[in-house]
Amino acid sequence: MKEITTTELAEKRKADKSIHIVDVREDEEVAQGKIPGAYHIPLGELADRQDELDKSTPYFIICRSGGRSTMACQFLNEQGFDVTNVSGGMLAWEDEVE
């Protein structure tokens, strides 16, 4: 599975505002702040909502600490998506949030 650190993702995001980030945390976690522009699909809804994602688009998957995003990446990878896990999750994110 491909992985990226939060620092690398923040740098990539600054260089290319069009990257696609999917946040798989629960609603109450996202309400406390998320990466600007990140798309929110809670992990428990991912199987039912995977049609909202485009298989030709690379996605960076993030959660609180990296566990749920790892599961999300495994599932999406099996479905044919190009995904990269964000290691450390939002606990390690030091850039802007909305």
C-alpha positions in Angstrom: 0.0 0.0 0.0 1.3 3.5 -0.9 1.8 5.9 2.1 2.6 9.5 2.5 3.4 11.5 5.6 1.3 14.5 6.6 4.3 16.8 5.9 4.6 15.4 2.4 0.9 15.8 1.8 0.9 19.4 3.0 3.8 20.2 0.6 2.0 18.4 -2.3 -1.2 20.3 -1.4 0.5 23.7 -1.5 2.0 22.8 -4.9 -1.2 21.4 -6.4 -4.5 22.6 -5.0 -6.4 20.1 -7.2 -5.2 17.0 -5.3 -8.0 14.8 -3.9 -8.2 14.0 -0.2 -10.8 11.8 1.4 -11.4 12.0 5.1 -12.9 8.8 6.5 -13.4 10.0 10.1 -16.9 10.2 11.8 -19.0 13.4 11.5 -18.2 14.6 15.0 -14.5 14.3 14.4 -14.7 16.2 11.1 -16.7 18.9 12.8 -13.6 19.6 14.9 -11.7 20.5 11.8 -10.6 18.9 8.5 -8.1 19.7 5.7 -9.6 22.4 3.5 -11.2 20.9 0.5 -11.1 17.3 1.8 -14.1 15.1 0.8 -15.8 13.5 3.8 -17.0 9.9 3.6 -17.1 8.1 7.0 -15.4 4.7 6.8 -18.7 2.9 7.6 -20.3 4.4 4.6 -17.4 3.9 2.2 -18.7 0.7 0.6 -22.1 2.3 -0.2 -20.6 5.6 -1.3 -17.6 4.4 -3.4 -19.5 5.4 -6.6 -19.0 9.1 -5.5 -15.3 8.5 -6.3 -13.6 8.3 -9.7 -11.3 5.3 -10.4 -9.2 7.5 -12.7 -8.4 10.0 -9.9 -5.7 9.4 -7.3 -6.9 9.9 -3.7 -5.1 10.5 -0.4 -7.0 8.9 2.4 -6.9 10.3 6.0 -8.4 9.5 9.3 -7.5 10.4 12.9 -4.3 8.4 13.3 -4.0 6.1 10.3 -5.9 2.9 11.2 -9.2 3.6 9.5 -7.5 5.1 6.5 -5.4 1.9 6.2 -8.6 -0.1 6.1 -10.2 2.3 3.6 -7.2 2.1 1.4 -7.2 -1.7 1.4 -10.9 -1.7 0.5 -10.6 0.9 -2.2 -7.5 -0.6 -3.7 -9.4 -3.9 -4.0 -12.1 -2.0 -5.9 -9.6 -0.6 -8.4 -9.0 2.9 -7.0 -5.6 4.6 -6.9 -5.2 5.4 -3.2 -2.4 6.5 -0.8 -2.7 6.2 2.9 -1.8 9.3 5.0 0.3 8.0 7.8 -0.2 9.6 11.2 -3.6 11.0 10.2 -5.0 14.2 11.5 -3.1 13.8 14.8 0.1 14.4 12.8 -1.4 17.1 10.5 0.2 20.5 11.3 -1.1 22.5 8.4 -4.3 24.5 8.0 -7.7 23.1 8.9 -11.3 24.3 8.3 
